[in-house]
Amino acid sequence: MVTGADGRLHWTPLRAVGRSRGELWELTPENAIPLPAGSTLLSLPGRQPLGLDRRGRVAVAEGTAVSAILPTGFLRTLLPAYEQGRRAAALPLYGYTAVAASEPPGPGQEPQLWAAAMPVEEPGLWDPKHFNGPDLPRVVSQRLEESPGNRLVKHLSRCALEYGCFTAQNLFYRRWEAGIPISAACNARCRGCLSAQPDGVFPAAQDRLAFRPTLDEVVEVGLAHLQAAPKAMVSFGQGCEGEPSMQAELAEAAIRQWRRATRRGLINMNTNGSRPEAIRRLAAAGLGSVRVSLFSARPAVFSAYYRPHGYTLDSVLQSLRAAKSEGARTSLNLLVYPGLTDTPEELAALQDFLEAAPVDLIQLRPLNMDPALLEEILLGGGSTGEAPGSAADRGQERPGFGAPMGLPEWWRRLRQAFPQVGWGSFTPPE
């Protein structure tokens, strides 16, 4: 399947393939599923799709490669396979998934679309059908009128309307999980950061919070939600902010005020796990759930992606332990990339990490980034966005990656090794 010069999708007789790092894997009904509802198809400019001809040889199709962006609750298992032109611009921050079309059943009929993916959790409250409704502008406007001086509400109105952020929309719909950003600063420079891309290789997906909310602003927004929303949950640590634990004093004061006013609802923090003592204090104050993001449990890979300042992979482990010691629920937001995550080296390191820092839940999410850029950072001679041999690269040995086993097999082994751990894509509100 390709995008033609007319901008429309066209079926091609080549057999579809996806990519797992350097390997091409054919898409079949055994490793692909019908394209999930709520998926988005994107063309990939400057990239021609690869496929297999009748003799099983790799061939390049005419036209532009196509990718699927899956809704939350599904995990991609293969990347799109394409030949990239030298002048192709870097792709924005999405989880690009291999997609294919079966042969149309007849003239003028639409083909069945397939994606290299596996279901992880039923979308439930996060089903795209619940969001971006025609009444959204009205409910946002109404809330802005109710809180005219609250800068957080104004900031989140843009997240809801312009970026389509589900947790921001929940705030205005007064339901489920609502995001409350509090930090403009961060102590990492993640390669795939949604809100800050100082290297200029590609634009950030959204603007970061540009102010420090006052305690009154945070308390007003969170308390109204905790007291009234069904399945109420408020979360620090959104895509439009830095690291929320860097505003631990503000978060702790807000949590204490919320909990003096109500015991209703769950207070959650999505964090990079860089500040164990801050996490301990917050959990003692009433933070009920901590979700820590992790791409790799190997120090070299961890540092190459996160570029942490003032903390290490061990800090992440200690943060999970600290949260658990104070009775908070712990989750790992595991960022998954086909061909890297499912290698023997990564699996062994993750198993060791989970033995040292047990968690209640592992959420599987795709690492959103241009595949060529990420692989250049981890496998190439120089880091994208910085000259090869720069200070960021000198003296750093490239980590090794063995042959991928496939994400379904990787997941099977993990579930077998940790039967007590829950799996999913979302932080449960209760």
C-alpha positions in Angstrom: 0.0 0.0 0.0 1.4 3.4 -1.0 0.3 7.0 -1.3 0.2 8.1 -4.9 0.8 11.5 -6.5 -2.9 12.1 -6.1 -2.6 11.8 -2.3 -4.8 8.7 -2.2 -4.0 5.2 -1.0 -3.2 2.6 -3.7 -2.8 -1.1 -3.4 0.4 -2.6 -4.7 0.9 -6.3 -5.5 4.1 -6.6 -3.5 3.9 -8.7 -0.3 3.9 -6.4 2.7 6.8 -6.3 5.1 7.6 -4.5 8.3 11.0 -3.8 9.9 12.5 -4.9 13.2 15.7 -2.8 13.2 17.8 -4.3 10.4 15.5 -7.2 9.6 12.5 -7.3 7.3 9.5 -9.5 8.5 6.6 -10.3 6.2 3.2 -9.2 7.5 0.8 -12.1 7.7 -2.5 -12.7 9.5 -0.4 -14.5 12.2 1.5 -11.3 13.1 -0.8 -8.5 12.1 -4.3 -7.5 13.1 -7.1 -5.6 11.4 -6.3 -1.9 11.7 -7.8 -0.9 15.0 -10.6 1.7 15.1 -9.2 5.1 16.1 -6.0 4.5 14.1 -4.5 7.3 12.0 -2.8 6.7 8.6 0.1 9.0 7.7 2.2 9.2 4.6 5.9 9.3 5.1 7.4 11.9 2.7 10.7 11.1 1.0 10.3 7.4 1.7 9.4 4.6 -0.7 7.9 1.4 0.7 9.6 -1.9 0.5 7.9 -5.2 -0.2 8.6 -8.7 -1.5 8.0 -9.7 -5.2 6.7 -13.0 -6.4 10.1 -14.6 -6.0 10.5 -13.3 -2.5 13.0 -10.7 -3.4 13.0 -7.2 -1.7 11.6 -4.6 -4.1 10.9 -0.9 -3.9 7.3 0.2 -4.7 6.5 3.4 -6.6 4.8 6.0 -4.4 5.2 7.2 -0.8 5.3 4.9 2.2 2.4 4.8 4.6 2.3 4.3 8.4 -0.3 3.7 11.0 -0.5 5.5 14.3 -2.3 3.2 16.7 -4.7 4.3 19.5 -3.5 3.7 23.1 -4.2 0.1 24.1 -2.4 -1.4 21.1 1.4 -2.0 20.8 3.1 -1.9 17.5 5.3 -5.0 16.7 7.0 -3.8 13.5 8.2 -0.5 12.0 7.3 0.6 8.5 9.8 -0.7 5.9 11.0 1.8 3.4 13.9 3.2 1.5 14.6 6.7 2.7 15.8 9.4 0.3 18.9 11.4 1.2 16.9 14.7 1.5 14.0 13.3 3.5 13.1 15.5 6.4 13.0 14.1 9.9 9.6 12.7 10.9 7.7 14.2 13.8 7.2 12.4 17.1 4.8 9.6 16.5 4.8 5.8 16.9 5.2 4.7 13.3 3.7 1.3 12.7 3.9 -1.0 9.7 0.6 -1.2 7.8 -0.6 -3.2 4.9 -3.7 -3.7 2.7 -5.0 -7.0 1.4 -5.9 -7.2 -2.3 -9.3 -5.5 -2.9 -12.1 -8.1 -3.2 -13.4 -6.5 -6.4 -13.4 -3.4 -8.6 -14.2 -0.3 -6.7 -14.2 -2.1 -3.4 -12.0 -1.1 -0.5 -9.2 -3.4 0.7 -8.9 -4.7 4.3 -6.2 -2.7 6.2 -3.9 -4.5 8.6 -1.3 -3.3 11.2 1.7 -4.9 12.8 0.3 -4.7 16.3 -1.0 -6.6 19.3 -3.7 -5.6 21.7 -2.5 -4.9 25.3 -5.6 -3.5 27.0 -9.2 -2.6 26.0 -9.3 1.2 25.5 -12.4 1.6 27.7 -12.4 5.2 29.0 -9.6 6.0 26.6 -11.5 5.0 23.5 -11.0 7.8 21.0 -14.8 8.0 20.5 -15.1 9.6 23.9 -12.9 12.6 22.9 -12.9 15.6 20.6 -16.7 15.7 20.6 -18.7 18.6 19.0 -19.4 20.0 22.5 -15.8 20.3 23.5 -15.4 24.0 22.6 -18.5 24.8 24.6 -17.4 23.0 27.8 -13.9 24.5 27.5 -15.4 28.0 27.2 -17.7 27.5 30.1 -14.8 26.4 32.4 -12.7 29.3 31.3 -15.5 31.6 32.4 -15.7 29.9 35.7 -12.0 30.3 36.4 -11.0 33.5 34.5 -7.8 34.1 36.4 -6.4 30.6 36.6 -3.5 30.3 34.1 -3.5 26.5 34.4 -7.1 26.3 33.1 -6.1 28.6 30.2 -3.0 26.5 29.4 -5.0 23.3 29.4 -7.7 24.8 27.2 -5.1 24.9 24.4 -4.0 21.4 25.2 -7.6 20.2 24.9 -8.6 22.1 21.8 -5.3 22.4 19.8 -3.4 19.3 20.7 -6.3 17.0 21.4 -4.9 15.9 24.7 -7.2 13.4 26.4 -6.3 14.2 30.0 -6.8 17.9 29.3 -10.2 17.2 27.8 -11.1 15.1 30.8 -10.5 18.2 33.0 -13.1 20.2 31.1 -15.5 17.2 30.8 -15.1 16.8 34.6 -14.4 13.0 34.4 -11.8 10.3 34.8 -8.1 11.3 34.7 -7.2 15.0 34.4 -3.7 16.2 33.8 -2.2 19.0 36.0 1.1 20.3 34.6 3.3 22.1 37.2 6.9 22.1 36.0 8.5 24.0 33.2 12.0 22.6 34.1 13.4 19.2 33.4 16.6 17.4 34.4 16.8 15.3 31.3 17.0 16.0 27.5 15.1 13.1 26.2 15.6 12.5 22.5 11.9 12.1 22.0 10.7 14.8 24.3 7.2 16.0 23.2 7.7 19.6 24.6 11.4 20.5 24.1 13.7 19.8 21.2 16.6 22.2 21.7 18.7 20.4 19.0 16.4 21.6 16.3 16.3 18.3 14.3 12.5 18.4 14.4 10.0 20.5 16.2 8.5 19.6 19.5 5.0 18.3 19.3 3.6 20.9 21.6 4.6 23.9 23.7 5.8 23.4 27.2 4.3 25.0 30.2 6.0 28.5 30.4 5.1 29.5 34.0 5.1 28.1 37.5 1.5 27.8 38.7 0.7 29.1 42.1 -0.5 26.8 44.8 -4.0 28.3 44.6 -4.2 27.6 40.9 -3.1 24.0 41.3 -5.4 23.4 44.3 -8.4 24.9 42.6 -8.1 22.8 39.5 -7.4 19.5 41.2 -9.8 19.8 44.1 -12.8 20.5 41.8 -11.9 17.4 39.8 -11.3 15.1 42.8 -14.6 16.2 44.4 -16.9 15.9 41.4 -15.5 13.7 38.6 -16.5 10.0 38.2 -13.5 7.7 38.5 -11.6 10.8 39.6 -7.9 11.0 39.1 -5.4 13.9 38.8 -2.0 13.4 37.4 1.2 15.5 37.6 3.6 14.9 34.7 2.1 15.6 31.3 3.6 15.9 27.9 3.4 19.7 28.0 5.7 20.0 31.0 9.1 19.0 32.3 9.8 16.8 35.3 7.1 17.3 38.0 9.2 16.1 40.9 11.4 19.3 40.3 8.4 21.1 41.8 8.0 18.7 44.7 7.3 21.4 47.3 4.4 22.8 45.2 3.1 19.3 44.6 3.3 18.3 48.2 1.5 21.4 49.4 -1.3 20.8 46.9 -1.6 17.1 47.8 -1.9 18.0 51.5 -4.6 20.6 50.8 -6.5 18.2 48.6 -6.4 15.4 51.1 -7.5 17.7 53.9 -10.5 18.6 51.8 -11.4 15.1 50.4 -10.2 11.5 50.4 -11.9 11.0 47.1 -10.1 10.1 43.9 -6.5 9.1 43.1 -3.5 11.4 42.9 -0.9 10.2 40.5 2.5 11.4 39.2 4.1 10.5 35.9 7.9 11.0 36.5 11.3 10.1 35.1 12.2 8.8 38.6 15.2 11.0 39.1 14.5 12.2 42.6 13.8 9.3 45.0 13.6 11.5 48.2 11.1 13.8 46.6 9.0 10.8 45.6 9.2 9.5 49.1 7.9 12.8 50.6 5.1 13.0 48.0 3.9 9.5 48.6 4.0 10.1 52.4 1.8 13.2 51.8 -0.9 11.3 49.9 0.4 10.6 46.4 -1.3 7.3 45.7 0.3 6.2 42.4 3.7 6.7 40.8 4.3 5.9 37.1 8.0 5.9 36.1 8.9 6.0 32.4 11.7 3.8 31.2 13.1 3.0 27.7 16.0 0.8 28.7 17.3 -0.9 31.9 20.9 -0.8 30.5 22.9 2.2 31.7 24.4 3.0 28.3 21.1 2.9 26.4 19.3 4.7 29.2 21.9 7.6 29.1 22.0 7.8 25.3 18.2 8.3 25.1 17.5 10.4 28.3 20.7 12.4 28.6 20.1 12.8 32.3 21.5 15.6 34.4 22.3 14.8 38.0 20.8 11.4 38.2 21.3 7.8 36.9 19.4 4.7 36.2 19.8 3.7 39.8 17.9 6.8 40.8 14.9 5.4 38.8 15.1 2.1 40.7 15.3 3.9 44.0 12.3 6.1 43.2 10.2 3.0 42.6 11.3 1.5 45.9 10.7 4.8 47.7 7.1 5.0 46.4 6.4 1.4 47.3 7.8 1.9 50.8 5.2 4.6 51.5 2.3 2.5 50.2 1.9 4.1 46.7 1.0 2.0 43.7 3.9 1.7 41.3 3.8 1.4 37.5 6.5 1.3 34.8 5.7 3.2 31.7 7.8 1.0 29.4 8.7 2.7 26.1 8.9 -0.1 23.5 10.8 -0.1 20.2 10.8 -3.1 17.8 14.2 -4.5 17.2 15.8 -3.0 20.3 13.5 -3.7 23.2 13.0 -7.3 22.2 16.7 -8.2 22.1 18.2 -10.7 24.6 20.4 -8.0 26.2 17.5 -5.6 26.8 15.2 -8.4 28.1 17.9 -9.7 30.6 18.5 -6.1 31.9 14.8 -5.4 32.3 14.3 -8.7 34.2 17.1 -7.8 36.6 15.6 -4.3 37.1 12.2 -5.7 37.9 13.7 -8.2 40.4 15.4 -5.2 42.2 12.4 -2.9 42.0 9.1 -4.8 41.9 6.2 -2.9 40.3 2.4 -3.5 40.4 1.8 -2.7 36.7 3.8 -2.4 33.5 2.2 -0.2 30.9 3.4 -0.8 27.3 3.7 2.3 25.1 5.5 2.9 21.8 8.6 5.1 21.8 7.5 7.9 19.5 10.4 9.0 17.3 11.7 8.9 13.7 13.2 5.4 13.5 16.3 6.5 11.5 17.1 9.2 14.1 16.7 6.9 17.1 18.8 4.1 15.5 21.5 6.7 14.5 21.7 7.8 18.2 22.0 4.3 19.5 23.7 2.4 16.7 25.3 5.0 14.4 28.6 6.9 14.5 27.3 10.1 15.9 24.3 11.5 17.7 21.6 13.1 15.6 21.5 16.9 16.2 25.1 17.0 17.4 28.2 16.7 15.3 29.8 13.2 15.3 32.6 13.2 17.8 31.0 16.0 19.9 31.3 16.1 23.7 28.1 14.1 23.9 29.7 11.2 22.1 33.4 11.1 22.9 34.4 8.2 25.1 31.0 6.6 25.0 30.9 3.0 23.8 27.9 2.1 21.6 25.7 -0.5 23.3 25.4 -3.9 21.6 22.0 -5.3 20.5 21.5 -9.0 19.5 19.0 -10.4 17.1 15.4 -9.4 18.0 13.1 -12.2 19.1 9.9 -10.4 18.2 7.8 -8.4 20.6 5.0 -11.1 21.1 7.7 -13.6 22.2 9.4 -10.9 24.4 6.1 -10.2 26.1 5.4 -13.9 26.6 8.7 -14.4 28.4 8.2 -11.3 30.6 4.7 -12.4 31.7 6.1 -15.9 32.4 8.9 -14.5 34.5 6.7 -12.0 36.4 3.2 -13.6 36.8 2.3 -11.2 39.7 2.7 -8.1 37.6 -0.3 -6.5 35.9 -0.1 -5.4 32.2 -1.8 -2.7 30.3 -1.6 0.8 28.8 -3.3 3.0 31.4 -3.1 3.9 35.0 -6.3 2.6 36.7 -8.2 5.3 38.6 -9.1 2.9 41.5 
